[in-house]
Amino acid sequence: MARAGAPLLARADLIAPVPLHWRRQFARRYNQAGLLAARLARQARKPYAPRLLRRIRRTIPLGELGAAEREEALRGAFALGRRAASRIPGRRVLLVDDILTSGATADACAAILLAAGAAAVDVLAAARVPDPRIPVPQ
C-alpha cells in the first residue's frame, strides 16, 4: 500500500481510517482499516488520526447491496470525531480502508471531511473489489 499510494502519502497532512461502529469493533476487537492506516502513518511519518471520523449508527452488511443501495444504507452513518473539527480545515486527509467496492463508504466519509473544511480527501484501499452488479464491458 505504501508503494502504490506513495504520491497520496506524500501530500497527506493527516491519515485516518474508515471507522467501524463501536459495537462491531468491540466484537472484532480491531479495525482492519485502522491497523493499515496506523502502519502507513508510521512509515510515512505523518499524523495518524484514528478518531477523525466516527460511525454513529450501525449499518446493515453491505456485501450484497448495489452501489445505490450502499449509498442509501450509509446516509447519516458517519460524523466528525468529538474533537476533530479543529484538525481538518485546510488539511489534505488520506482516508484508508481495507476494501473498496462501490466507493459509497469513501464518498460518505469524504463528504463529512470536506464539509468540515478539508482541502482534499484522497482514498487508499488495500483491495479493490468490482461490484458484481455493475456490468463490465467485454
FENBEL-V282144 format. One record per residue. N is the residue number from 0. SS is DSSP state (H for helix, E for strand, C for the rest). PHI is phi in radians with two decimals (none if undefined). D_FIRST is the distance of its C-alpha to the first C-alpha in Angstrom with 2 decimals. Layout:
{{N,SS,PHI,D_FIRST} {N,SS,PHI,D_FIRST}}
This chain:
{{0,C,none,0.00} {1,C,-1.11,3.80} {2,C,-1.21,5.45} {3,C,-1.13,5.13} {4,C,-1.75,5.67} {5,H,-0.90,8.01} {6,H,-1.10,11.06} {7,H,-1.22,10.40} {8,H,-1.11,9.79} {9,H,-1.09,12.83} {10,H,-1.73,15.07} {11,C,-1.31,14.31} {12,C,-1.68,17.29} {13,E,-2.45,16.17} {14,E,-2.10,13.16} {15,E,-2.31,14.43} {16,E,-1.51,13.67} {17,C,-1.22,15.56} {18,C,-1.41,18.59} {19,C,-1.67,20.48} {20,C,-1.15,24.24} {21,H,-1.02,25.76} {22,H,-1.21,27.58} {23,H,-1.17,24.60} {24,H,-1.14,22.74} {25,H,-1.09,26.00} {26,H,-1.17,26.35} {27,H,-1.38,22.85} {28,C,1.35,22.88} {29,C,-2.83,19.21} {30,C,-2.07,16.74} {31,H,-1.05,13.54} {32,H,-1.14,11.90} {33,H,-1.14,13.63} {34,H,-1.10,12.41} {35,H,-1.13,8.68} {36,H,-1.10,9.88} {37,H,-1.09,12.20} {38,H,-1.16,10.01} {39,H,-1.09,7.85} {40,H,-1.07,11.40} {41,H,-1.09,12.87} {42,H,-1.11,10.75} {43,H,-1.53,11.29} {44,C,0.97,14.79} {45,C,-2.07,14.89} {46,E,-1.13,17.01} {47,E,-1.67,15.73} {48,C,-2.15,17.90} {49,C,-1.18,17.94} {50,C,-1.99,21.27} {51,C,-1.12,20.86} {52,E,-2.13,21.31} {53,E,-2.45,23.18} {54,E,-1.62,24.01} {55,C,-1.60,27.79} {56,C,-2.53,28.83} {57,C,-1.22,27.94} {58,C,-2.12,26.98} {59,C,-1.23,27.87} {60,C,-1.01,25.33} {61,C,-1.62,23.67} {62,C,-0.92,23.00} {63,C,-1.69,26.25} {64,C,-1.63,26.48} {65,C,-1.39,26.19} {66,H,-1.03,24.58} {67,H,-1.16,27.81} {68,H,-1.19,28.43} {69,H,-1.12,24.99} {70,H,-1.03,25.66} {71,H,-1.15,29.06} {72,H,-1.12,27.94} {73,H,-1.62,25.53} {74,C,-1.02,28.16} {75,C,1.33,28.98} {76,C,-1.47,26.51} {77,E,-2.08,24.61} {78,E,-2.62,26.07} {79,E,-1.16,25.33} {80,C,-1.13,25.26} {81,C,-1.01,28.71} {82,C,-2.06,28.19} {83,C,-1.58,25.37} {84,H,-0.95,27.51} {85,H,-1.34,28.18} {86,H,-1.53,24.55} {87,H,-1.66,23.56} {88,C,-0.91,26.08} {89,C,1.35,24.96} {90,C,-1.67,21.40} {91,E,-1.62,18.15} {92,E,-1.83,16.12} {93,E,-1.77,12.41} {94,E,-1.63,12.58} {95,E,-1.94,9.88} {96,E,-2.32,10.81} {97,E,-1.43,10.30} {98,E,-2.34,12.05} {99,E,-1.95,13.34} {100,C,-1.95,16.73} {101,C,-1.59,19.31} {102,C,1.59,17.66} {103,H,-1.12,20.63} {104,H,-1.15,18.93} {105,H,-1.07,16.76} {106,H,-1.08,20.04} {107,H,-1.12,22.07} {108,H,-1.18,19.92} {109,H,-1.09,19.69} {110,H,-1.06,23.46} {111,H,-1.13,24.19} {112,H,-1.17,22.19} {113,H,-1.16,23.77} {114,H,-1.13,27.15} {115,C,-1.48,26.79} {116,C,1.83,26.44} {117,C,-1.03,22.77} {118,C,-1.20,22.71} {119,E,-2.86,19.62} {120,E,-2.29,16.93} {121,E,-1.87,13.56} {122,E,-2.19,11.37} {123,E,-2.22,7.65} {124,E,-2.14,7.62} {125,E,-1.24,6.27} {126,E,-2.47,9.32} {127,E,-2.03,11.95} {128,C,-1.95,15.42} {129,C,-1.11,18.29} {130,C,-1.17,21.19} {131,C,-1.16,23.89} {132,C,-1.52,26.59} {133,C,-1.65,25.54} {134,C,-1.12,27.31} {135,C,-1.83,25.41} {136,C,-1.05,27.65} {137,C,-1.55,28.84}}
